[in-house]
Amino acid sequence: METRTRERLRERDRMRGSDDSNDGDNGGNGKSKKGIIIAVIFLMLIANGIFIYFQVTKNDELLNEKELTIEQQKAEMEKTRAELQSAIAELETKKSELAKLGADTVALHNELERVKANMKNQDSYKGAYFKLKKDLDDLRAMASVYEQEIKKLRGQVDTLQKNNTRLKSELTAAERAKKEANELKQAATTQVKTAVATIKDASGLKAENIQTFTLSAKGKEKEGGEYKVKDIDLMRVSFILPENKLAKTEGKEVILRIIEPDGGALFDLATGGGSFLFNGKEIFYTQKQDILYDKKSQQVTFDYKKGNPYKPGSYNIEVYAEGSKIGEHSFNVQ
């Protein structure tokens, strides 16, 4: 009995010892888990700090790149302005030389003043760089044209001067020498005027590829320049204003005259007709259009509907702009 009692007491002590051991293990595991959580939180804080550092560094790099781009744009803008100033100075020199040779420099002066004003008005304009580049290209094209005209005028003056020297050496009488000198001066003036007229003509509009079409009352279209009276309900005149770098970008008034076989122009106020002065005389026109010419090639079309039938015979077409006749054509009606 006592022996069994002792064994039971020993068994109870062993069980208590086992429970205490398990409690110790559980406490150790709790402490280990808590340490892991703290370590993970610490690592996350470090990673977040590294991310923020790289993000700030990236933003700084983007700002630096943006500032660099702006500086590059400013440098390119200043470079273009400097080139434009150089082109203006070159054309100012050419203008002075043309004036000495007797050429008309009004158009060149006006164009230079326009470009100068453009430069002042575009200081804060978003697309100023591209407009300045366009003005620069236009001035370079003008410089090339005027340089050729100056060379031509120099050659003419040089030739005339050589002829003058030769004639003077051949003539012994003072009167004849004076006469030849006057003739030489007059010839030089004529040559300069011709050259100036050539420059002016080069900047003027031209009407090219003038064509006529007719539309019948049923809408049937014909072309070719030979038409029958019964087939004409509406007359269409179409032509091209070709590209001209020397012309001004501005509104242009284009006038159409359709001249009947008897010499009179088709004219009716109700269909857009009117009159204008040409070479000091008032003449009548058939129709008129206001267009915006921007130096590029463009098509112009007139549609004219006559109130009564066309007279059989040959008709002439004349196109006017800027006070000049810029093109003509003809068609026949049977």
BELDANOR-V74912 format. One record per run of one state. SS is the DSSP state (alpha for helix, beta for strand, coil for the rest). FROM is the first residue (numbers start at 1). TO is the last residue. If there is no record, write none. Layout:
[[SS	FROM	TO] [SS	FROM	TO]]
This chain:
[[coil	1	1] [alpha	2	100] [coil	101	105] [alpha	106	121] [coil	122	127] [alpha	128	170] [coil	171	173] [alpha	174	202] [coil	203	206] [beta	207	215] [coil	216	220] [beta	221	223] [coil	224	225] [beta	226	227] [coil	228	228] [alpha	229	231] [coil	232	233] [beta	234	241] [coil	242	249] [beta	250	259] [coil	260	264] [beta	265	265] [coil	266	268] [alpha	269	271] [coil	272	273] [beta	274	278] [coil	279	280] [beta	281	285] [coil	286	286] [beta	287	293] [coil	294	297] [beta	298	304] [coil	305	312] [beta	313	321] [coil	322	323] [beta	324	333] [coil	334	334]]
